Structures are given as C-alpha cells and as structure tokens.
Amino acid sequence: MSAFYRERDGGLDLFVRLTPKASADQFSGIETAADGRSYLAAKVRAVPEKGAANAALERLVGGHFGVARSKVSVITGQTSRLKTVRIEAEPSSLASILGALSKPLS
C-alpha cells in the first residue's frame, strides 16, 4: 500500500479518486486500488462538465486544509476520476490534517 500523498518543495500532492454528482461535498476515506496505490476518496455535488467537478474538488481541498483556493489545483487527471491535486503550503502545517484523513471515517 502506498501513501495517498507526496510531499513537495513548497507543498504537497494528494492522490484523489473523485466521485462527481454525489449528495454532498466530502471526503469518504482512503481507498486502495488493485495495483496497490492509495487514493483519498472525495465526493462532490458538481457534474463532470466544463471543469465544474474539478473546481468543486479544489474548493473542498482548500476548505478542509485551510488554504486559499488559489493555492490548490488539479495538476493531472482533469478528465479522469483519478487526480493529483497540488496544495501550495508548508507540508509540516498540513501534517495533522493528513493524519486525521488517514484514520477511518465513521
């Protein structure tokens, strides 16, 4: 099993599996794919048209991590369910949030 994030200079990359057209914008835990890669499961109400679901994901991540929306961007997977989201912030300041996301959600 791999980590669902990777620290970078000046930030971190989250590996996300996005489900659009959900009933609420939320994280729903960590999923492991058949190849052993881990993803943060996220759901958004937006539809996957004209970047609406990606924008909703960026808002969700920014709000949850307490960073400005302008510091969050989908860098890969624009038209895929599997995405990489970059957060521009000091990784150490995000550590407690990453730890909480790693625990099972109830």
N, C-alpha and C positions, 0 to 999 in steps of 0.2 A: 504494500500500500504506500502510495506517495503522498506528499503534503498537498493540500489544496491551495497553497500559496507559495510564492518565492520572493524573498527579499531582494530588492534592487537598490542601487545607489539613489538616494532621494525618494524612496518609496517602496511599493511592493506590488506584485502582480497576483491577482486572485484568479483561480481557475473555476469557472462557474458553469453550471448546467441550468439554463433558463427555460422556464415554462411560461409562455405568454397566455393571455386570456384566462387568468386564474381569478378566483373570487377576492383575493387580497394581494397587496404587495408585501412579501415577506420572505425570509429565509426559512428553509424547511430541513436543514441538517446537512450532513456530509454524505455524499454517495460515492461508491467505488465502482468504476466501470469494469467490464470483463477483462480489460487489459491491465488492471491494477492501478490505474490513475484515479486520484480522488478529485472530486469537484464539490464546491459549495452549491447546494441546490437552492435556487431562487425562483420565486413566482412573482409575476407582475400582472396587473389587470389589463395592461395595454395590449393591443393587437400587434402582430409582427409585420406591420406595413409602414413603409417610409421612415424607418428608424424609430418608431414610437416605442417599441418594446426595449430597444437599447437605451433610449433616453430615460425610460422608467427605471431600468436597471441601474443606470448611473445615479439617478436621484436616490434610489433605495440604498445603494452602497454609500453614497456621500452622507446621507442622513444617519445611517447606522454607525459609521465610523467617525462622524462629527467633523467631516472635511467639506470644504466648499465644492459644489457641483462641478466647478471649473477645474478642480484637481482630480476628477475621476473621468476615465474614458475607456470605452471598449476599444482595445487595440487589435484584437483578432477575433474572427468569428462573427462578423457583422450580420451574416445571413444564416448562421448556424445556431443550434441550441447550445453548443459548447463554445464558450467565450473566454477570453483573457481580458480582465479588467485591471487597468493600472490605476493605482492610487498614489498621488504625489504627496507624501508626508513622511515624517521621520518614522521608520519602521518600529522603533522602540516605543513610540507613543501609541501604536496600534496593537501592541502585544496583548494587553488584557482583553481587548475585543476579540482578537483571533483565538485566544484561549477559551472565551465563552462560546464562540461559534463551534469550536472543536468538540464541545460536550453535547451529548444527546439532547435534542429539544423535546420538551414534553407538552 
